[in-house]
Amino acid sequence: MKHLILVLIVISQNLFTFAQNLSLPPCSNFDLSAWKLQTLDAGSNFAEIQAVNLTNSYSSSFFYTNTTDGSMVFRVPSNGQSTSGSSYPRVELRQMTSGANWKLNDATEHYLTAQCKVISVAQAKPQTIIGQIHGSETNSELLKLRCTGYQDGQCKIEARYELNDATQSEYGVTLASGLSLGDLITYTISMKNGTINCTVNGVSASQTYTTSYFGTTDEYYFKAGNYLQYNNQTVPDPTVIYGQNQFYKLSLIKQTTETPTVQVVTQFNIYPNPSSDKLNVEYEFSKTSKVNLYLYDISGRKVDNLIFNETQFADNYKRTFELSKLRNGFYFVCLNTDKFSKTIKVLINK
């Protein structure tokens, strides 16, 4: 007898949205028009991908879309070539426009927000940089947001502020601790009039810089991704280690707490459980909006004959998926409106 088992994995709006297509490159799910990518080529040599190519469906084995959760993956091998003036390899976005290259005393607030997970690091030196404020001059990183650790419950996130421009000495403020690899990290970085504010999972620290110590010629910009703090020369073992960070949100726009004009879903249910050959999806809105409901297989491929798009509907709506032609396996039912996204994972087992 055909039946369907529901495994409820409710994924919050802020984690990722299935407006993202799991089978498309990162540029289809994230606005990368203000960035270039510092990465590696097929021979693990340093390479740069400019915005014009980055936004034209670029992906590689080091930079791609995770087909399970839609995240943007930054994967770094420890034998990758480092950039000039650095010791470690990176796959990292570098801000190029949207206010990039500002002066130390710029009165405009420059803002970066992100959500990410550190998935793997090198145990010999378990550190990765997930975000930076970098300068155009040599060794001018005013802020490095660094994750350290690999053991469950023993990882931490530090804001590493540059202390002295001449010696490049720095100090760290721990903003999150007790973490494990794979935990969600939400961070914001802002800079205005020489003051850098950094917040990680709700805990903040700040540092103010003045031109008397840091001069007036440098220009600053954001970086985000995976700057792995390990290479094959760090320890005698030549084994290639892969560090991996995954981003679920990345924005250069300051977030506000304004109430959205389109209100969110108040109910989203899938039933019955078990089911013979049909899956009912029922939802309720407090306000009309454009709605998309999709079904994806586990590889991220959209099941085309089960897509619909309603621009007008009643406050309560019901849709039925016919399952008889589907193979056994996991699927994702994805509901998207202009301001809301919610996903439920299902397992079809005939």
C-alpha positions in Angstrom: 0.0 0.0 0.0 1.3 3.4 -0.9 2.0 5.7 2.0 3.8 8.9 2.8 5.8 9.7 6.0 6.2 13.4 6.8 9.4 14.5 8.4 8.8 18.1 9.6 11.8 20.3 9.2 10.6 23.8 9.5 13.3 26.1 8.3 13.0 29.7 9.4 12.7 32.6 7.1 16.0 34.0 8.1 18.0 30.8 7.6 17.3 30.4 3.9 14.4 30.8 1.5 13.3 28.4 -1.2 12.9 31.4 -3.5 16.5 30.1 -3.9 16.7 27.4 -6.5 18.8 24.5 -5.2 20.0 23.6 -8.7 21.2 27.0 -9.8 24.6 28.8 -9.1 25.0 31.2 -6.2 24.3 34.3 -8.3 20.7 33.1 -8.8 20.1 33.1 -5.1 22.3 36.0 -3.8 23.0 39.5 -5.1 26.7 39.3 -6.1 26.7 42.3 -8.3 28.7 44.4 -5.8 31.4 41.7 -5.3 34.3 39.9 -6.9 35.4 36.4 -5.9 38.9 35.6 -4.8 39.2 31.9 -5.3 41.2 29.1 -6.9 41.3 27.6 -10.3 41.2 23.9 -11.2 44.9 23.6 -10.3 44.4 25.3 -6.9 46.1 28.4 -8.2 44.8 31.8 -7.1 42.2 33.3 -9.4 39.8 36.2 -9.3 36.3 36.2 -10.8 35.0 39.7 -11.5 31.3 40.6 -11.0 30.5 40.4 -14.7 31.4 36.7 -14.7 30.4 36.0 -11.1 26.8 37.1 -11.9 26.8 35.1 -15.1 26.2 31.6 -13.6 29.7 31.1 -12.3 30.3 28.2 -10.0 33.2 25.8 -9.3 34.2 23.0 -7.0 35.3 25.7 -4.5 32.2 28.0 -4.9 28.8 26.5 -5.5 25.2 26.1 -4.3 24.6 23.4 -1.7 21.8 21.3 -3.2 20.4 20.3 0.1 19.8 23.7 1.8 20.4 26.3 -0.9 23.4 27.9 0.9 26.4 29.5 -0.9 29.4 27.2 -0.3 33.0 28.5 0.1 35.3 25.4 0.1 39.0 25.9 0.5 41.8 23.3 0.1 44.8 23.7 2.4 47.2 23.3 -0.6 45.6 26.3 -2.4 47.8 29.2 -3.5 47.6 32.2 -1.2 47.1 35.8 -2.3 50.0 38.3 -2.3 51.0 39.3 1.2 49.1 36.4 2.9 50.1 32.9 4.1 46.8 31.1 3.7 44.4 30.2 0.8 41.0 31.7 0.6 37.7 31.6 -1.3 36.2 34.9 -0.4 34.0 37.7 -1.7 35.6 41.2 -1.9 33.2 44.2 -2.0 33.8 46.3 -5.2 30.8 48.7 -5.4 27.8 49.8 -3.3 30.0 52.1 -1.2 33.2 50.2 -1.3 36.6 51.8 -0.7 35.5 54.4 1.9 37.9 56.5 4.0 38.5 56.0 7.7 36.4 59.0 8.7 33.6 58.5 6.2 30.4 59.8 7.8 28.3 57.3 5.8 27.4 54.1 7.6 28.8 51.0 5.8 26.9 47.8 6.7 27.3 44.1 6.2 25.0 41.4 7.5 25.3 37.7 7.0 24.2 34.3 8.3 26.5 31.3 7.9 27.8 28.0 9.2 31.4 26.9 9.6 31.2 23.2 8.5 34.8 22.1 8.6 38.3 23.4 9.5 41.8 21.9 9.8 42.1 20.4 13.2 45.8 21.2 13.3 44.9 24.9 13.2 41.1 25.2 13.4 40.5 28.8 12.4 38.7 30.5 9.6 37.8 34.1 8.9 34.1 34.6 8.0 34.0 38.3 7.5 36.4 41.3 7.4 36.8 45.0 7.0 39.9 45.2 4.9 42.0 48.1 3.6 43.6 48.7 0.2 47.1 49.1 1.8 49.2 46.1 2.9 48.3 44.4 6.2 45.4 46.8 6.9 42.6 44.5 8.2 40.8 46.7 10.7 38.5 43.8 11.6 38.6 40.1 11.2 35.7 38.0 12.4 37.4 34.7 13.2 35.9 31.3 14.2 38.2 29.1 16.2 37.7 25.4 17.2 36.4 22.2 15.9 35.2 20.2 19.0 31.5 20.2 19.9 30.6 23.0 22.3 34.2 24.4 22.2 34.1 26.7 19.2 34.1 30.5 19.5 33.7 33.6 17.3 36.1 36.6 18.0 36.1 40.1 16.6 39.8 40.6 16.0 40.5 44.4 15.9 43.7 45.8 14.6 45.5 47.6 17.5 48.4 49.3 15.8 48.7 50.2 12.2 52.5 50.1 12.3 53.0 46.7 13.8 49.7 45.1 12.7 49.1 43.8 16.2 45.6 43.0 17.1 43.4 41.9 20.0 40.3 39.7 20.1 36.9 40.1 21.7 34.9 36.9 22.1 31.3 37.5 20.9 30.1 33.9 20.8 31.3 30.7 22.6 30.1 27.2 23.3 29.5 26.6 19.6 29.9 23.5 17.5 30.7 23.2 13.8 27.4 23.5 11.8 25.8 26.0 14.3 24.2 29.0 12.7 26.1 32.3 13.0 24.4 35.6 12.5 26.6 38.6 12.3 26.5 42.3 11.4 29.5 44.6 10.8 29.1 48.4 10.4 31.6 51.3 10.2 30.9 55.0 10.4 33.2 57.9 11.4 36.0 55.5 12.2 33.9 53.4 14.6 33.4 49.7 13.8 30.5 47.9 15.5 30.4 44.1 15.3 27.6 41.9 16.5 27.5 38.1 16.6 24.4 36.2 17.7 23.2 39.3 19.5 26.5 40.1 21.4 28.3 43.3 20.3 31.7 45.0 20.5 33.1 48.2 19.0 36.4 49.9 18.3 37.0 53.5 17.1 40.0 54.4 14.9 41.4 57.8 14.3 43.5 59.2 11.4 46.3 60.2 13.8 47.2 56.5 14.1 45.8 55.1 10.8 46.3 57.9 8.4 44.0 59.3 5.7 45.1 57.4 2.5 43.8 53.9 3.1 40.4 52.9 1.7 38.2 50.1 3.2 35.8 47.5 2.1 34.0 44.3 3.3 35.0 40.7 2.7 33.0 37.6 3.4 33.5 33.9 2.8 36.2 31.5 3.9 39.8 32.7 4.6 41.2 29.4 6.0 44.0 30.0 8.5 45.9 26.9 7.6 48.1 25.6 4.8 50.1 22.5 4.1 53.3 24.1 5.4 51.8 24.7 8.8 52.5 21.1 9.9 54.6 18.3 8.3 51.6 16.3 7.3 51.0 17.0 3.6 47.4 15.7 3.6 45.1 18.2 1.9 42.4 19.5 4.3 39.3 21.2 3.1 37.7 24.0 5.1 34.1 24.8 4.3 31.8 27.7 5.2 28.2 28.0 4.0 26.3 31.3 3.7 22.5 31.6 4.0 22.3 35.3 3.9 24.6 38.1 2.7 23.6 41.7 2.3 25.2 45.2 2.2 21.9 46.8 3.1 21.1 47.9 6.6 18.2 45.8 8.0 15.2 47.6 9.5 12.4 46.5 11.8 9.7 48.0 9.7 6.5 45.9 9.4 6.3 44.4 6.0 3.4 45.5 3.8 2.5 41.9 3.0 1.8 39.9 6.1 3.1 36.4 6.6 1.5 33.0 6.5 -0.5 32.2 9.6 -0.9 28.5 8.9 0.9 26.0 6.6 -0.1 22.4 6.9 0.6 19.2 5.0 -1.6 16.1 5.4 -2.6 13.4 5.8 0.0 11.3 7.4 0.3 8.6 6.2 -1.1 9.2 2.7 -1.9 6.8 -0.1 -1.2 8.8 -3.3 -2.1 12.4 -2.6 -0.5 15.2 -0.5 -2.7 18.0 0.6 -1.1 21.4 1.3 -3.3 23.9 3.2 -2.4 27.5 4.1 -4.0 30.6 5.5 -3.0 34.2 5.0 -4.1 37.4 6.8 -3.6 39.3 3.5 -3.5 38.5 -0.2 -0.2 38.3 -1.9 1.6 36.6 -4.8 2.2 33.0 -3.9 4.5 30.2 -5.3 4.3 26.6 -4.2 7.0 24.3 -5.4 8.0 20.7 -5.0 11.7 19.8 -5.3 13.5 16.5 -5.2 16.4 15.9 -2.9 18.9 17.0 -5.6 17.2 20.4 -5.9 15.5 19.6 -9.2 12.1 21.3 -9.5 9.3 18.7 -10.2 7.8 20.8 -13.0 4.3 19.3 -13.2 3.7 20.1 -9.6 4.2 23.9 -9.8 1.5 26.5 -9.6 1.5 30.3 -9.3 -1.5 32.1 -7.9 -1.7 35.9 -7.9 -5.1 36.1 -6.3 -6.7 33.8 -3.8 -9.0 33.6 -0.8 -7.8 33.8 2.8 -7.8 30.0 3.0 -6.4 27.9 0.2 -5.8 24.2 -0.5 -3.7 22.5 -3.1 -3.3 18.8 -3.7 -0.2 17.1 -5.1 -0.6 13.8 -7.0 2.2 11.5 -5.9 1.6 8.4 -8.0 4.3 9.3 -10.6 7.0 10.1 -8.1 9.8 7.8 -7.1 10.5 7.0 -3.4 12.8 9.4 -1.6 12.9 12.8 0.1 11.2 15.9 -1.4 10.8 19.5 -0.3 7.5 21.3 -0.4 8.3 25.0 -0.6 5.9 27.9 0.0 7.0 31.4 -1.0 5.3 34.7 -0.8 6.8 38.2 -1.3 7.8 38.4 2.4 7.8 34.8 3.6 9.3 31.4 2.9 8.7 28.1 4.6 9.7 24.6 3.8 8.7 21.1 4.9 10.7 18.0 4.0 8.7 14.9 3.1 9.6 11.3 2.4 7.7 9.3 -0.1 7.8 5.6 0.5 5.6 3.4 -1.7 
